[in-house]
Amino acid sequence: MIWLARGLVAVLVFAALPAHAAANMPLAPLPETIRVNISLLGTSYAKIGSTGSLTVTKEDGSKLYQGYAYTVARRGVRRLADPSQAVANVRDPEDRHSRAQQFREARLRAHVEDIAIVTVPFEFAVEGDGSDPLAAPLFSAGEITPLHYVPSGGLLTLNGRAYRGTLDLTRDDEGDMIVVNQVDTASYLASVVGSEEPTTWMPEALAAQAIAARTYLSTHLRRHRNYDIEGDTRDQEYDGLAGEATSTVKAVQRTAGLIATYRGSAIEALYSANAGGMTENSENVYVNALPYLRSVPSPADDIAQASSWGHNSWEWKTEFTAPQLRSYMGARGIDVGDPERIDLTRLTGTGRVLSAKVVGSTGTRDIGKDGARYFFGLRSTLFTVTTHPEETEFVESSNAERVRQLDFLGATVDRTFTVNVRDPDRAARTLRVLGWQYRLPARFVFTGKGYGHGVGMSQWGAQGMALGGKSAEEILRHYYLGIEITTIGGA
């Protein structure tokens, strides 16, 4: 739900929460295996292989392929209409020279032999040794065809990432092509813990994450036709084998079968990277007010400040010129011309922005609740915004991060500051750059704290509490008010 490649990420959700999570569902162990959508919002290209051998079958059980090569399933493939002729597509999508050469060959043949180039809706092929990149596919069809992938003596891989269990190529609820990993629940949870938090974090923080992840899974299963849960921040981040470690496996094993409940029902175990010192009431981000998702202090969040990679989840600054902000919001469906002013019209008790108004050269737009994170590209809604005129700023040469930010803003160098350095072993002197004086354009400056929606458990806060000697249960009871830790059995 909340990581950034071994760092914490934010999830943006506007959905309503159940008034009482799973109120009418009896508590039961989780299934032994679950189906995880690992292709995010769908895909048109899935390269699937195995560290051992691989068998691919269709829905009727007929075998399409068995062997050690990589397989490729694709949508919208350009080919010559005559299937006995060469393909108009390329074996390696990254090989631009090969791509151009093969399209020229296909167009030439189509012109000389009067063969049309058509689009094949779906096909399945096997990568060879490269000697015949124009080889015909093993299977093609007018629609996405479900395929089942089973490894033998190894693990399956999707676009280079390894997964336990089996894979299925199928459709999501909107009909787009996706890849689903069917995996045992314990392995899924161990990967989620390591994908959501650093595997080197304190055991009690990892255990709290394991219970929260198991609870979240128990309340979000079976909401889709061909899979159980999303494998990204729409639900919980899941990186397959890459998310697992001895520490995360132990966290799942020692908390096996434990979930957080409120009055006998599993809770909506929401969590985010960093609450910025104070969590938020659920109704200020989502629709419903849940009694266990109340605002509580999260003082340990500030330990992120000492982290080389995580400090930007505690305090951060985001800057846009007016044209840049117009472009960014425009890509997300808001066009008010060049933004001239941003008014924070309503704040929550914690100081988060509940609503804002963007005033532009051609109109205005109101933004509500958690929308500011999406439309302004921010880490959280705990922020202030100011407008800055054109000004200058000195940046030390060692501050590469700030130099990158100023380059993004289109700032120019007014002056370079240097110092003469004399090498005692040489007569010559050399110049060393100390820094630069930049001229910055007029811009909007967003300054804030925290990372994510701020509802429920703060992951950095949990790590801070664990460092202070708190147990996993104490961490969960702090962030989810009035809960019990309940055994449902299973993984």
Secondary structure as the mmCIF struct_conf table of DSSP 4:
data_model
#
loop_
_struct_conf.conf_type_id
_struct_conf.id
_struct_conf.beg_label_comp_id
_struct_conf.beg_label_asym_id
_struct_conf.beg_label_seq_id
_struct_conf.end_label_comp_id
_struct_conf.end_label_asym_id
_struct_conf.end_label_seq_id
STRN STRN1 TRP A 3 LEU A 4
TURN_TY1_P TURN_TY1_P1 ALA A 5 ARG A 6
STRN STRN2 GLY A 7 LEU A 8
HELX_LH_PP_P HELX_LH_PP_P1 ALA A 15 PRO A 18
BEND BEND1 ALA A 19 HIS A 20
TURN_TY1_P TURN_TY1_P2 ALA A 21 ASN A 24
BEND BEND2 MET A 25 MET A 25
HELX_LH_PP_P HELX_LH_PP_P2 PRO A 29 PRO A 31
BEND BEND3 GLU A 32 GLU A 32
STRN STRN3 THR A 33 ASN A 37
BEND BEND4 SER A 39 SER A 39
TURN_TY1_P TURN_TY1_P3 LEU A 40 LEU A 41
BEND BEND5 SER A 44 SER A 44
STRN STRN4 TYR A 45 SER A 50
BEND BEND6 THR A 51 GLY A 52
STRN STRN5 SER A 53 LYS A 58
TURN_TY1_P TURN_TY1_P4 GLU A 59 ASP A 60
BEND BEND7 GLY A 61 GLY A 61
STRN STRN6 LYS A 63 GLY A 67
BEND BEND8 TYR A 68 ALA A 69
STRN STRN7 THR A 71 LEU A 80
BEND BEND9 ALA A 81 ASP A 82
TURN_TY1_P TURN_TY1_P5 PRO A 83 SER A 84
BEND BEND10 GLN A 85 GLN A 85
STRN STRN8 VAL A 87 VAL A 87
BEND BEND11 ALA A 88 ASN A 89
BEND BEND12 ARG A 91 ARG A 91
TURN_TY1_P TURN_TY1_P6 PRO A 93 GLU A 94
HELX_RH_AL_P HELX_RH_AL_P1 ARG A 96 GLU A 113
TURN_TY1_P TURN_TY1_P7 ASP A 114 ASP A 114
STRN STRN9 ILE A 117 VAL A 126
BEND BEND13 ASP A 129 SER A 131
TURN_TY1_P TURN_TY1_P8 PRO A 133 LEU A 134
HELX_LH_PP_P HELX_LH_PP_P3 ALA A 135 PRO A 137
BEND BEND14 LEU A 138 LEU A 138
STRN STRN10 PHE A 139 ALA A 141
BEND BEND15 GLY A 142 GLU A 143
STRN STRN11 LEU A 147 SER A 152
BEND BEND16 GLY A 153 GLY A 154
STRN STRN12 LEU A 156 LEU A 158
TURN_TY1_P TURN_TY1_P9 ASN A 159 GLY A 160
STRN STRN13 ARG A 161 TYR A 163
BEND BEND17 ARG A 164 GLY A 165
STRN STRN14 THR A 166 ARG A 171
TURN_TY1_P TURN_TY1_P10 ASP A 173 GLU A 174
BEND BEND18 GLY A 175 GLY A 175
STRN STRN15 MET A 177 ASP A 184
HELX_RH_AL_P HELX_RH_AL_P2 THR A 185 GLU A 196
BEND BEND19 GLU A 197 GLU A 197
TURN_TY1_P TURN_TY1_P11 THR A 199 THR A 200
BEND BEND20 TRP A 201 TRP A 201
HELX_RH_AL_P HELX_RH_AL_P3 PRO A 203 HIS A 220
TURN_TY1_P TURN_TY1_P12 LEU A 221 ARG A 222
BEND BEND21 HIS A 224 ASN A 226
BEND BEND22 ASP A 228 ASP A 228
STRN STRN16 ILE A 229 GLU A 230
BEND BEND23 GLY A 231 ASP A 232
TURN_TY1_P TURN_TY1_P13 THR A 233 ARG A 234
BEND BEND24 ASP A 235 ASP A 235
HELX_RH_3T_P HELX_RH_3T_P1 GLY A 240 GLY A 243
HELX_RH_AL_P HELX_RH_AL_P4 THR A 246 ARG A 254
TURN_TY1_P TURN_TY1_P14 THR A 255 GLY A 257
STRN STRN17 LEU A 258 TYR A 262
TURN_TY1_P TURN_TY1_P15 ARG A 263 GLY A 264
STRN STRN18 SER A 265 ALA A 266
STRN STRN19 TYR A 271 SER A 272
BEND BEND25 ALA A 273 ALA A 273
STRN STRN20 ASN A 274 ASN A 274
TURN_TY1_P TURN_TY1_P16 GLY A 276 GLY A 277
STRN STRN21 MET A 278 MET A 278
STRN STRN22 GLU A 280 GLU A 280
HELX_RH_3T_P HELX_RH_3T_P2 SER A 282 ASN A 284
TURN_TY1_P TURN_TY1_P17 VAL A 285 VAL A 285
BEND BEND26 TYR A 286 ASN A 288
TURN_TY1_P TURN_TY1_P18 PRO A 291 TYR A 292
BEND BEND27 LEU A 293 LEU A 293
STRN STRN23 PRO A 297 PRO A 297
HELX_RH_3T_P HELX_RH_3T_P3 PRO A 299 ALA A 306
TURN_TY1_P TURN_TY1_P19 SER A 308 GLY A 310
HELX_RH_3T_P HELX_RH_3T_P4 HIS A 311 SER A 313
TURN_TY1_P TURN_TY1_P20 TRP A 314 TRP A 314
STRN STRN24 GLU A 315 PHE A 320
HELX_RH_AL_P HELX_RH_AL_P5 ALA A 322 GLY A 330
TURN_TY1_P TURN_TY1_P21 ALA A 331 GLY A 333
BEND BEND28 GLY A 337 ASP A 338
STRN STRN25 PRO A 339 LEU A 347
TURN_TY1_P TURN_TY1_P22 GLY A 349 THR A 350
BEND BEND29 GLY A 351 GLY A 351
STRN STRN26 VAL A 353 GLY A 360
BEND BEND30 SER A 361 THR A 362
STRN STRN27 THR A 364 GLY A 368
TURN_TY1_P TURN_TY1_P23 LYS A 369 ASP A 370
HELX_RH_AL_P HELX_RH_AL_P6 GLY A 371 PHE A 376
TURN_TY1_P TURN_TY1_P24 GLY A 377 GLY A 377
BEND BEND31 ARG A 379 ARG A 379
BEND BEND32 THR A 381 THR A 381
STRN STRN28 PHE A 383 HIS A 388
BEND BEND33 GLU A 390 GLU A 390
STRN STRN29 GLU A 391 GLU A 396
TURN_TY1_P TURN_TY1_P25 SER A 397 SER A 398
HELX_RH_AL_P HELX_RH_AL_P7 ALA A 400 LEU A 409
TURN_TY1_P TURN_TY1_P26 GLY A 410 GLY A 410
STRN STRN30 THR A 412 ARG A 422
TURN_TY1_P TURN_TY1_P27 PRO A 424 ASP A 425
BEND BEND34 ALA A 427 ALA A 427
STRN STRN31 ARG A 429 LEU A 440
HELX_LH_PP_P HELX_LH_PP_P4 PRO A 441 PRO A 441
BEND BEND35 ALA A 442 ALA A 442
STRN STRN32 ARG A 443 LYS A 449
STRN STRN33 TYR A 451 TYR A 451
BEND BEND36 GLY A 452 GLY A 452
STRN STRN34 VAL A 455 VAL A 455
BEND BEND37 GLY A 456 GLY A 456
STRN STRN35 MET A 457 SER A 458
HELX_RH_AL_P HELX_RH_AL_P8 GLN A 459 LEU A 467
TURN_TY1_P TURN_TY1_P28 GLY A 468 GLY A 469
HELX_RH_AL_P HELX_RH_AL_P9 ALA A 472 TYR A 479
BEND BEND38 TYR A 480 TYR A 480
TURN_TY1_P TURN_TY1_P29 LEU A 481 GLY A 482
STRN STRN36 GLU A 484 THR A 487
#
